[in-house]
Amino acid sequence: MHPNNPYAIRRPNFHSLAQLCPSLKSFLTTNQNDNELSIDLKNPEAVRQLTYALLLKDFDLKLELPSDRLCPIVPGRLDYCLWVIDILKSNPEFDRLGGDILIIDIGTGSSAIYPLLFSRLLPKAKSLATEIDSLSLNSAINNVTLNSLSDTITIHKPVHSNQQAILPIERIVADAKRFKYIITLCNPPFYCSQLEIENLSSSREDLPIGICTGSEVEMICEGGEERFIEVMMKDSLTVGNQIRWFTSLCGKYTTLSFVINLYKSLGGNNFAISEFNPGRTKRWAIAWSWQHYRLSDNISRALGAPSPRLKDSKRLLPLPNLLEYFFPLASFGLFSKKILSDRITKTLQEIESCTLSESCSDYWKIGVMEKTWSRSARRKRKFGAANQSQIDSIGQSNLLAGCENQKAEAQSILAHPILKVKVLLKTYQANPPTQSSQAASAGHSQNLAASSDNHTKHDISCNCGLKLEIEWEYGLRRDDFESFWNHLLKRLRNS
C-alpha cells in the first residue's frame, strides 16, 4: 500500500465501527480462537456496510449504493487517490494551486468514490465526474448531495459529438480556461465478456477475498480494458496540451505492456506506472502526458519486486529521471565538499544559455534555453540555424506551415527552457549502491556509461566520497537531459 494509506498499518477496529454504524453489527462474528471480531467479505451486504462505516469513520462521508452496482473497497481506492496526489505534488507550485486543480474521474460509478475521497484529501480542488449509466449517474448525484458537495463535485453525463469518445473533450476544452492543472483518473471496465470473467476466476489462485457486486455495464465493454484505455489515450491526443496528466487503473498485468507500446507508437515518451496491492487483488496504474513535465522515479517507476508470475515487470518501467555519479575523494583529489560544490557552481555558470534559478552549496535548479554544449549545436549556431532546430526538436513541424498564429506559437516555444533539471551534491559513507545499481542509473546513457567506465569500479569500491545527482524535471528530449549530464561530468572531471 501507499505509505500514507492508514489501512497499511492498521486493520479496521470493528468495535468502534459497529458503534458508529449499528447496521454493521449483525454482520460481525467473534472468532473463538482470539475472541476478535471479524466479517464475512463474501457477503455483499456485509461489504457494503463495512464500506459505509469506514467512509463515515475515517472520512466523514456518507454513502448509499444500489445493490446491483460495484461496492468500492476503500483501501484500494485510497491507494490510487494517493498516487494521483503524488503526481499533483510533483508540481513545484502545488501548494499555491488550491482551487485551480481539476480532477476528472472517467466513469465515476454509482458511488462517486474518487471525487468523494478527493473532497477530503484535497478540499480546495474541484472534481468533474462522468457517468453514462443512468442508474449509476443518479446514485452518484445522490451521494454528492448527501455530503453537501455540489459546489466541489460536478457529475456529468457526456453527450459526445463523436460517440466513440470516452473523454469529455468539449467539457475539457471549456474547463481548461478556468483551471491551471487538470488530471484525469479512471477505473475502466476490465473485461470484454462474462466468459472472460469466468475463465479468469477459474484459473487464478489468488482470487479476491471479497465478492464482486458489479453490473455488466461497470465490468464489461467491447475489447475489455485494453480497448477502453486505447480509445481514451487516442482521445487524449486531442486535449493533450490542456491536461497535465492522464491516468488509468489496469486490472490485468498484460494490459500494461499493451498500453505502454500504444503510447510510444503515438509518439509519447513521458509516462509512469505503479502497482497497488491492498489485499489479495493486485492492480496497476499508468499515467501518461503530452506535456514535458517529468515525474520523480519514486512515482513513475513504482513497481514492486518482480514475482515468478511477473518476472519481466522491470522491462516495462520508464527510463529513470534520476541519474547519479560517485566521486571518491581520494581519486579526484577533492579535499572537501565545498571544493566540488564551487566547481559545480562555476561550471554551471560557464555553460552558455544555462540559468540558475536556485542554488546553494549542495543544490542547484537549472533552466537551459538552448543546447549550446554539443558540437552539432555549435555548428548549427554558426550557420544561424539554432532556432529552427529547437522548433523542430519539439516536434511541431507544422508550426511554420503558414498561418501567423502558428508562427507566434513557435516563437513562444523559443521563450521557454528546453530543459529543467535539479542537481544535488551529497556525501556518501560506507559503500554506495552496488555496481548493478549504478549501471541502472547511468546505463541508459551510452555516453555517460562510456565516459565513466574508467572510474566505475574504483568509485564503487570506495568507502567515502561525494555523490552527484541530477533529476530531470522538464523537457521533451531525453537526449538533451543525458547530454547535459555528460557535459557537466566531463567538465568537472577535467577541471
N, C-alpha and C positions, 0 to 999 in steps of 0.2 A: 504493500500500500504506500501511498504518498506519505512522506514523513510528517506532514501537517494534518493527516487524517486521524482524528481522535479515535476512530474504531480500530486503528492499527495497534494500539497499546491497551485497549480495554474492551472487554466483551460487555454486551448490554446488561444492565442491572435490572433484572425482571421485576424485582420487588418494587423499586421506585417507578418503573414504567407502568406497572399494574395499578399503583396508587394514583398516578396521573391519568391513566386511561383504564377505567374499570372494565371496559369491554374486552380488554386483553386477558383478564384473569381466567376466564373459562377455557383458554387455550394453553394454559401453563400447567405443567405437571412437575412433581417433585421426584428427583432421582433418589432411589433407595440407597445407592452406594455413598453419595456425598451430601445428600439432603439439599442439593441445589435445584433451583427451578430451571426448567428447560421448555422448549417449544417445538412442536411438530412442524417443520418447514415444508412438509409435503401437503399440508392442509392449506389450500389457497386463502381461506378466510383468516387463518392464523397469521399468514404472511402479511395480509392487508392490515390487520390490527397492529402487528408489530411495526410496520412502516408508519402507520398513523402515530403510534406512540413515540417512535424515535424522532420523527419530524417535529412533533409538538414539544418534546422534552429538550431536544438539542438545538432546535432552530426556531421555536415558537411559530411553527407553521401548521395550519390545519389542512387536511386533505380529505377529499371524497372521491371514490373511484367506482366506475361501473364494474360489475362482477365479471364481465367478459372482456376486460381490457388489461393490458400489462400493469402489474404492480411493481413499481421501481424498488430495487434493492438499494437502500440509502448509501451504504459504504462504497459500493462500486460507482454509483452516480457521482458521489462526492469526489472520488479519485479523479474522474475526468474533469470536473469543475476546477479542482486544484491545479491540474496540469495546464488548463487554459489560463488560469490566473498567473501561473509561472510565465507563460508566453506573454501575457499582458505586461507583467512587471519587468520584462526584458527591455521595455521602452524606458529610457532614462527619464522621460517626462511623466511616467506613470502617476506619481503622487500628485501631479498638477492637473491630470486629465479629468478626474472626478466625473461629472455628468456628461463629459464628451466621449464616453465609451458606450458603444452599442454592441450588444451580444445578440447574434441572430441564431436561433435554435430551429433547425430544419426538421419538421415532423415532431413537434413537441409532445404529442400523445395526450392521453386523457388527463394525466397528472400535471403536465407542465412542470415537471420536476426540476429541470435545469434552470429555467427562469426563477422559480421559487427559491432554489438554493442560492442563486446569484444575488437575489434581493437581500439576502443576509450576509453573504460573503463580500459583496461589493455594493453596498447600499446606494451609492450615488450613480452607479451605472444603470443604463436602460436596457431592456430586453425586448426583442421582437421575435415572437414565436409563430411559426407557420404550422398549419394542420389542414389536411384535405378531407379527413373523415369527419362527417357531421357529428356523430356521437362523441368522438374524442374532442372535437372542437368545442362543443357545448360544455363538456366536462372541464376542459382546460379553462374556459372563461369563468366557469363557476368557481374553480379553485383560486383563480386570481382575485375574484370578487370576495370570496370567503376570507381572504387575507388582506383585503383593502389595499391591493397593489395595482389598481388600474392605472395609476399615474406612472408607475415604474415599468409595468409589463403590458405589451400590446399583443393580443392574439389575432393572427391574421390568416384568413383563408385566401390563398393565392388564386388569382384569375389571370392565367398566363395567356398572352397572345400566341405564344408557342407552347402548345400543350405538352411537349416533351420536356420542357424546362423543369428543373427542381428548385433552383434558387429563385427567390422573388426579385427578379432583375429590375423591374420598374421601381419597386419599393426601395431597393438598394440605391439606385441612382438618385432618388429623391432624398433619402436619408444621408447620403454621403455629403450633402451640402450642410448638414446640421451637426455631424459628429466627426471628430478628428481621428478616432480609432474605432474601426469595426472589425469584429472577429466572428466567425461562424462556428457552430458545432452541430453535430448530427449523430443520432443513433439510428442507422438505416435498417430497413428490413434485411435480415441476414440471409434468408433462404429464397430459393427460386420455386420451391414446391413443398407440399406436405410430405411427399415421398422422400425428399432430401432430409427433412427433419427426422423422419422415422429411421432412415438408414444411418444417419449420424448418431442418433440416440442408441441404436443397437450396437454400433461399432466402437463407441467411446467407452474407455474405462473410467475416465474422470468426469462422470456425469455430475451435473449440479446437484447440490443437496436439496434445494427447494424445487417447487413446482412452477411451471410457467403457465400463466393465465392469458397470454397474449392472443389476440384475434388474428385472423389471416391478413387483414389489411396492415397490421403492425409488423408482422413477421415475414411475410412473403411478398415478393414482387418479381416480375419477369426479369430473369437474368441474375436474381439474387443481389447481394450487396456489391458484387463486382460491377454489375451494370449500373446500379444506383449511383455508386461513387463515380463511375466513369462519366455519367451524364452530368453530375454535379461539378466534376472537375472541368469538363468542357464548358459548362455554364460559367465557371469562374474566370475563364479567359475573357469573357465579355466585360466583367466588372473588376478585373484584376488590379487596376490602379486605384480603386476606391475602397478595397478591403485589404487590411494588413495581412491577416492570416485566415485561411480556411482550414477547418479541422473536421475529422470524422472518426468515429469508432469503427473498428473492424471486428466482426465476430469470429472470423476464421483467419488463422495464420497465413494461409495461402493467398489470401486477398492482398496482404501487404506487398508481396512481390509484384503482383499484377498492377496494383495502383502506382507503385514507385516507377515501374517500367513505363506505364502510361504517361505519368507526369514528365519523365525525362524525354519521352518521344514528342511531347508537346513543347519542348524547349525549356523546361524548368530545371533549376539547379539549386533550389533553396527549400528544403523540406526537413521535417523532423518526425521521428517515430518514438513511441513509448508503449509500455505494456502495463496493464492493471491486473492485479491478481488478488482481489479482495477475499476470495474463498477458493472453491474448487474450480470455478469457471474463470478462465483467463480471457482477457480482452486486450486488443491492441488499438492504438490510435495513430493517425497520421495527420500531420499539419503540412500545408504547402502554401507558398506565397509567390506572387508575380512581382512583388516589390523586392528591394535589395537589403532589407534589414535582417541581420543574421542572429541566430539564437545561440546561447551558450551550449556546450556539449552536454551538460547535465540535463538539459531539456530536450535537445534534438537527438541525442544518442542514448535514450533511456530504456534500453532493452536489458532484461535480466541475463543471468548467466545462461549460455546455451545448454539445453537439455538433450537427452538422447533423441527425442522426437523433433526437437527444433535446433539440431546441432549446427545448422548453417545460418542461424539468425544474424550473426555478426556481418555477414556479407550484405545485408540489407541496409546497414547503417549509413547515413550520410558521412562524407568525409569530415574529419574534425575541424572545428573552427578555432581550436586552441592548439598551438604548437609550442614546444619548449626546447630549450637548449641548456646544457650544463657546462659551466665554466669552472673547472678546478682552479683554485687559487694558485697552486704550485705550478701548473702547466703554463699559465699565461702571465705569471709574474704579477698578479694582481694582489696588492698588499692590503686592500680594504675594499669594502663595498662601495665606498664613496668614489674611489678611483674609477671603477667601472661605471658608476652612475654618471659621473662627469663626462666620461667618454660617450655614453649613450646620448646624453643631452646635446653634446657638441656635434655628434654625428647627425642627429635628427635635425638640428638647426642648419646644418650644411646641405641637407637634401633639398634641392630646388622644388618649389611648389608644395612643400610639406609644412603644415601649420600645427603647432602645439596648442590645443585648446585648454589643456590642463597638464601640469607637470609638477613633480616634486622629486625627492631623492630616489624614489623607487616606483614611480607611477607616472605614465605619460599617456595622454589621449591625443591621438594624431588624426588629422584630416589631410588627405592628399588630393590635390586638384588635378594633377596630371602625372602620368608615368614618365618621369624625366631621367630615371637612373639606368634604363636599358639602352643598349647600343641602337636598337631599332628606333626607340623613341628619339634619340638624339639625331638619327638620320632624318626621321620624318620632320622633326622640328627645323632642321637645317633647310629643308625644302618647303617649309611653310605648310605642312600637311597635318600638324598635330591635332588641330581642332576637328578636322574631318575624321581623323582616325578615332577620336574619342566618341564622336556621334555614332560611327559605325559599330564600335565595340559595344555600345549599349543595345545594339540590335534594332535600332529604329531606322532601318534603311528607307522607310517611306516618308521620313520627316521632311526630306528635301525634295519630295516629288513635285511640289508645285505651289501649293497654296501658302499664303503668308502666315497663317496661324501655325502651320507645321514648322515653318522656319523659326518662328518665335519660340516654339516648344524646344526646338533643337538648341537655341541659344540658352534657354532656361536650363537644359541639361548641363551645359558647359559651366553654369554658375554654381553647380553643386559638386561636392567631392566625388571622385571616382572610388574612394576608399576611405574607410574609417576603421582604425584599429586602436586597441588598448595594449600597452606594453607594461609589464610588471617585472621588477627585479626582486628576487627572493634569495634568502640564504637556505641552503640545504645542509643537513647533517646526517651522519651515518651514510648508508648507501641510498642514492637516488633510485628512481624506478628501474626495473630490470631492463636489460638490453632490448627485449622484445617490446616492452612498453614504450621505450624511446623510439623504437622503429615505427610503432603505431602512430606516434605523434608526428614524426618527421618524414616517414617513408612515403607519404602521399605527395611529397615534392621531390622529384628526382634531383633537381639542382641542390636542394638542401641536403639530401642524403649524400650526394657526391661531395659537396663542399665540407661536410662534417665527417667523412669517412676516416680521415687521419686522426680524429680526436675521439671518436665514439668510444672505443674500447677503453682508452685511458680515462675518459670522463666518467664512465660507468663504474670503474673500479675505485675511483677516488672517494674518500670519506667525507670531504668537506669542500664546499665551493659555493658558487653563485648560480642560481637558475634564472634564466631569462624566459619569460612567457610572452607570447603575443596572441591576442584574441581578436578575431575578425568580427566587427560589429556592423559594417555596412559595405556594400559593393556588389557589382554584378559578376565580375570575373574573378574566379579563384586564382587564375594566373597572376593577376595584379597583386593579390594578397601574398602568395608564396614568393613571388619575385621581390616584393618589398622586403620580406623577411630574410631572404637570401642576401639581398644587398646590405641590409643592416648588419647581419652577422659577418659578412665579408669585411665590411668597413671596420667593425670592432676588432676583428682578429688582426687586421693589418695596421691598426692604429698604434 
